[in-house]
Amino acid sequence: MNRDSPTTAGWGLGARLFVSQALAHLASVLTVGVVAVIVGPPLFHIHLMESGHLADSPEMPHIERAFTDAGLVSLGVGLVVALVLSLAVAWYVTRRIRTPVGTLTDAALRMSAGDYGTRVSVTGPGSELATLGDSFNRMAARLGTVEETRRRLLADLAHEMRTPVATLNAYLEAIADGVTPWDDSTRAILEHQAERLSRLARDLDDVSRAEEGRVSLDPSIQSLAALIDAAVGQVRQRYDADGVQLTRQVVDTEVRVDPQRISQVLGNLLGNALRHTPRGGTVTITAALQRRRATIRVTDTGEGMSDEQLSHIFERFYRGETARERDKAGSGIGLTIARALAEAHGGTLTATSPGPGLGSTFTLTLPLEQRPTG
């Protein structure tokens, strides 16, 4: 329900604050004046009587009138001065509040129009407005980051889809025109590109569900060594084909996890290490217990990462040029999915690197007694 009257409906916050304070001060001044007029003369008359003056003496009316006139004049002047000063203070306080609020309003309007680079510098009577300004700036920065991520996501998604879609279109047109025969080789190429698109769709669904907390987990007590051995067995042939040595150093323990999801995480980490490690290199997977947590590290002797790359490594579709060249079928969101699944289990996934050319280490931690819910 709108409680504003037709007169004040179009007023701004500053005008309303000033009018409300002015009315409060005016009410105070009028109250003081009325009380002084009502209480002062009778009280003065009582004091005159107590001092020995007679009620019917000829000087009594003159004395009382003189007191009343002097009191009214002095009280009126004092109240007018007080009202002027109070209105000045009200105007100053209103202005101090209205200016930062107006700044925030203008900034919010610009941001609602898509200008996420808007920032405000707010000062005011108290720390609350400054805190509000800081919160606004953080919100604007966050929205700007989200918008940039959204744009990059759409651009990268279009980039990832362009090659398989173009390949499918080219082969279908060639088959329709009779240029390319329909044989096992052509069918294999089309199936490969279709599977690439299907994998991209599945990966996008997985990462979205995981990041939004909608991932379905089926946890059970598992041997950590068995999980790692299974993941190593799945990629061993690829490592041998690429000439990369894969070693393991595992301290076994029991963890409560979803075996399929953790296998997916380990597979992504081992696959990522292989893509970034040249022939003759080494990838080592270790497992240990630290502070009631299982710590799994995948360390490679590959190309390493700079600080800039480390800051983006878990972003969707982020891949170095080497990875793009060595694995054109990858979606670029494997590490994003891996971290989201680790966090869904109550764990963490981090990356470190001494620098370019010095290898990288991905560290997965899992709580030993975590009972995740799906």
C-alpha positions in Angstrom: 0.0 0.0 0.0 1.3 3.5 -0.9 1.0 5.7 2.2 2.3 8.8 0.5 -0.1 11.7 0.1 -0.6 13.3 -3.3 1.4 16.3 -2.0 4.5 14.4 -1.0 4.3 11.6 -3.5 6.7 13.3 -5.9 9.2 14.5 -3.2 12.7 13.2 -3.0 14.3 11.7 0.1 16.1 14.9 0.9 13.0 17.0 0.8 11.1 14.6 3.0 13.9 14.4 5.5 14.1 18.2 5.6 10.4 18.7 6.0 10.1 16.1 8.7 13.0 17.6 10.7 11.6 21.1 10.2 8.2 20.1 11.4 9.7 18.4 14.4 11.7 21.6 15.3 8.7 23.8 14.7 6.6 21.6 17.0 9.3 21.9 19.7 9.4 25.7 19.3 5.6 26.1 19.5 5.4 23.8 22.5 8.0 25.8 24.3 6.2 29.1 23.5 2.8 27.9 24.5 4.0 26.4 27.8 5.9 29.6 28.6 2.8 31.7 27.9 0.6 29.5 30.0 2.9 28.7 32.9 5.0 31.9 33.1 2.5 34.7 34.1 0.6 32.7 36.8 3.9 31.6 38.3 5.3 35.2 38.3 2.1 36.4 40.0 2.5 33.8 42.8 6.1 35.0 43.4 4.9 38.6 43.5 2.3 37.7 46.1 4.9 35.8 48.2 7.2 38.8 48.1 4.7 41.0 49.9 2.8 42.7 47.0 -0.9 43.0 47.4 -3.2 41.7 44.8 -5.2 45.0 44.6 -2.1 47.3 44.6 -2.0 49.7 41.6 1.5 48.6 40.5 0.6 44.9 40.2 -1.0 45.1 36.7 1.9 47.2 35.4 4.5 44.8 36.8 2.7 41.7 35.4 2.2 43.3 32.0 5.9 44.3 31.9 6.9 40.8 32.7 4.6 39.3 30.1 5.7 41.7 27.4 9.4 41.3 28.1 9.0 37.5 28.3 7.1 37.3 25.1 9.6 39.5 23.2 12.7 37.7 24.5 11.0 34.3 24.2 9.9 35.1 20.6 13.3 36.3 19.5 15.0 33.3 21.2 12.5 30.8 19.6 12.9 32.4 16.1 16.7 32.2 16.4 16.4 28.6 17.7 14.1 27.7 14.8 16.4 29.2 12.2 19.4 27.5 13.7 17.6 24.1 13.9 16.4 24.5 10.3 20.0 25.2 9.2 21.2 22.1 11.0 18.4 20.1 9.5 19.3 21.3 6.0 23.0 20.4 6.6 22.2 16.9 7.9 19.7 16.3 5.0 22.2 17.5 2.5 24.9 15.2 4.0 22.5 12.2 3.7 21.0 13.2 0.3 24.3 13.6 -1.5 25.6 10.0 -1.0 22.2 8.5 -1.5 21.8 10.4 -4.7 25.3 9.2 -5.8 24.3 5.6 -5.0 21.0 6.0 -6.9 22.7 7.4 -10.0 25.3 4.6 -9.9 22.6 1.9 -9.5 20.7 3.3 -12.5 23.9 3.3 -14.6 24.7 -0.3 -13.5 21.1 -1.4 -14.3 21.7 -0.1 -17.8 24.8 -2.4 -18.2 27.6 -0.2 -17.0 29.3 -2.6 -14.6 32.4 -0.5 -14.3 30.4 2.0 -12.2 32.0 2.7 -8.8 31.1 5.2 -6.1 33.0 7.1 -3.4 30.6 7.7 -0.5 31.2 9.7 2.6 28.5 10.8 5.0 27.4 11.3 8.6 28.5 8.0 10.0 30.1 4.8 8.9 26.9 3.2 7.6 26.9 5.1 4.3 30.6 4.4 3.7 29.9 0.7 4.4 27.0 0.8 2.0 29.2 2.4 -0.7 31.9 -0.3 -0.2 29.3 -3.0 -0.4 27.9 -1.4 -3.6 31.4 -1.4 -5.2 32.0 -5.0 -4.3 28.6 -5.9 -5.7 29.4 -4.0 -8.9 32.7 -5.7 -9.2 31.1 -9.1 -8.7 28.4 -8.4 -11.3 31.0 -7.2 -13.7 33.0 -10.4 -13.2 29.8 -12.5 -13.7 29.0 -10.6 -16.9 32.5 -11.0 -18.2 32.4 -14.7 -17.5 29.0 -15.0 -19.2 30.3 -13.3 -22.3 33.5 -15.4 -22.3 31.4 -18.5 -21.8 29.2 -17.8 -24.8 32.2 -16.9 -26.9 34.1 -20.0 -25.9 31.1 -22.2 -26.3 30.6 -20.9 -29.8 34.3 -21.5 -30.5 34.2 -25.1 -29.1 31.1 -25.9 -31.2 32.3 -24.3 -34.4 34.7 -27.1 -35.4 32.5 -30.2 -34.9 29.4 -28.4 -36.4 31.4 -27.2 -39.4 32.9 -30.7 -39.9 29.4 -32.3 -39.7 28.0 -29.9 -42.2 30.9 -30.3 -44.6 30.7 -34.1 -44.7 26.9 -34.1 -44.9 27.0 -31.8 -47.9 29.8 -33.8 -49.5 27.8 -37.0 -49.0 24.6 -35.4 -50.4 26.6 -34.2 -53.5 28.2 -37.6 -54.0 31.7 -36.2 -53.5 32.4 -38.3 -50.4 31.2 -41.9 -50.2 29.4 -43.3 -47.2 31.9 -45.8 -45.8 33.3 -46.8 -42.5 35.9 -43.9 -42.5 33.2 -41.3 -43.1 30.9 -42.8 -40.5 33.7 -42.8 -37.9 34.5 -39.1 -38.6 30.8 -38.1 -38.2 30.4 -40.3 -35.1 33.5 -38.7 -33.6 32.2 -35.1 -34.1 28.8 -36.0 -32.8 30.3 -37.6 -29.7 32.4 -34.4 -29.3 29.2 -32.3 -29.2 27.5 -34.8 -26.9 30.5 -34.7 -24.5 30.4 -30.9 -24.5 26.7 -31.0 -23.6 27.3 -33.5 -20.8 30.2 -31.6 -19.4 28.2 -28.3 -19.4 25.4 -30.1 -17.6 27.8 -31.6 -15.1 29.6 -28.4 -14.2 26.4 -26.4 -14.0 24.8 -29.0 -11.7 27.9 -29.2 -9.6 28.4 -25.5 -9.2 24.8 -25.0 -8.3 24.9 -27.7 -5.7 22.5 -30.0 -7.7 25.0 -32.8 -8.3 23.7 -36.2 -7.2 26.1 -38.2 -5.0 26.0 -41.8 -4.0 28.6 -42.0 -1.2 30.0 -45.2 0.2 33.1 -46.3 2.1 35.9 -46.8 -0.4 39.6 -47.7 -0.4 41.6 -44.6 -1.5 44.3 -46.8 -3.0 41.7 -48.8 -5.0 40.2 -45.6 -6.4 43.6 -44.3 -7.4 44.6 -47.7 -8.9 41.4 -47.8 -11.0 42.0 -44.2 -12.3 45.7 -45.1 -13.1 44.5 -48.2 -14.9 42.1 -46.3 -17.1 44.8 -43.9 -18.4 47.9 -46.2 -18.4 47.5 -47.0 -22.1 47.4 -43.4 -23.1 50.4 -42.6 -21.0 52.4 -45.4 -22.6 51.3 -44.3 -26.1 52.5 -40.7 -25.4 55.8 -41.8 -23.8 55.0 -40.3 -20.4 55.9 -42.2 -17.2 53.1 -42.5 -14.6 54.1 -43.4 -11.0 52.1 -43.7 -7.8 53.0 -43.4 -4.1 49.9 -44.1 -2.1 49.1 -44.5 1.6 45.8 -46.4 1.8 42.9 -45.3 3.9 39.1 -45.4 3.7 37.1 -42.4 2.5 33.4 -41.9 2.2 32.9 -40.7 -1.4 30.9 -41.3 -4.6 33.4 -43.7 -6.4 32.2 -42.7 -9.9 32.5 -39.0 -9.2 35.9 -39.3 -7.6 37.0 -41.4 -10.5 35.8 -38.6 -12.8 37.9 -36.1 -10.8 41.0 -38.3 -10.8 40.6 -39.0 -14.5 40.4 -35.3 -15.3 43.5 -34.5 -13.2 45.5 -37.4 -14.8 44.3 -36.4 -18.3 45.2 -32.8 -17.7 48.7 -33.8 -16.6 49.2 -35.9 -19.7 48.2 -33.1 -22.0 50.8 -30.7 -20.4 53.7 -33.2 -20.1 55.9 -33.8 -23.1 57.2 -37.3 -24.2 59.8 -38.4 -21.7 58.3 -36.6 -18.8 56.9 -38.0 -15.6 53.6 -37.7 -13.8 53.4 -38.8 -10.1 50.2 -39.3 -8.1 50.6 -39.5 -4.3 48.1 -40.0 -1.5 48.7 -39.2 2.2 46.8 -38.4 5.4 47.0 -34.8 6.8 44.9 -33.5 9.6 42.0 -36.0 9.2 42.0 -35.4 5.5 43.1 -37.5 2.6 45.4 -35.5 0.4 46.0 -36.6 -3.2 48.6 -34.8 -5.4 49.1 -35.1 -9.1 52.5 -33.7 -10.0 53.9 -33.4 -13.5 57.2 -32.3 -15.0 55.4 -30.5 -17.9 55.2 -27.0 -19.1 54.1 -25.5 -15.8 52.0 -22.3 -15.4 52.5 -18.6 -14.8 50.6 -16.7 -12.0 48.2 -15.4 -14.7 47.4 -19.0 -15.8 47.0 -20.2 -12.3 44.3 -17.5 -11.7 42.2 -18.8 -14.6 43.0 -22.6 -14.5 39.6 -23.6 -13.1 37.5 -21.3 -15.3 35.2 -22.9 -17.8 36.8 -23.4 -21.3 40.2 -22.1 -20.1 42.9 -24.0 -21.9 46.5 -23.2 -22.7 47.6 -23.2 -26.4 49.5 -26.4 -25.8 46.5 -28.2 -24.5 44.4 -27.0 -27.4 46.9 -28.3 -29.9 47.4 -31.7 -28.2 43.8 -32.4 -27.4 41.4 -30.8 -29.9 38.5 -32.9 -28.7 38.7 -31.7 -25.1 35.9 -29.4 -23.9 38.1 -27.3 -21.7 36.0 -27.6 -18.6 37.3 -30.8 -17.1 39.2 -29.0 -14.3 36.1 -26.9 -13.6 34.0 -30.0 -13.1 36.8 -31.6 -11.0 36.9 -28.7 -8.6 33.1 -28.5 -8.3 32.8 -32.3 -7.6 35.6 -32.0 -5.0 33.7 -29.2 -3.2 30.5 -31.2 -3.5 32.2 -33.9 -1.4 33.3 -31.3 1.2 36.8 -31.2 -0.2 39.0 -28.8 -2.1 41.0 -28.8 -5.4 43.9 -26.3 -5.8 46.7 -25.8 -8.3 50.3 -24.7 -7.9 53.3 -24.3 -10.1 56.9 -22.9 -9.6 56.5 -21.3 -13.0 56.6 -22.0 -16.8 58.6 -25.0 -17.7 58.8 -26.3 -14.1 55.7 -28.5 -13.9 52.5 -28.2 -11.9 50.8 -29.8 -8.9 47.1 -30.3 -8.4 46.1 -31.1 -4.8 42.8 -32.8 -4.0 41.7 -33.0 -0.4 38.8 -35.1 0.9 37.5 -35.3 4.5 37.8 -38.8 5.9 34.5 -38.8 7.6 32.5 -36.5 5.3 28.9 -37.7 4.6 27.8 -35.6 1.5 24.2 -35.5 0.6 22.9 -35.6 -2.9 
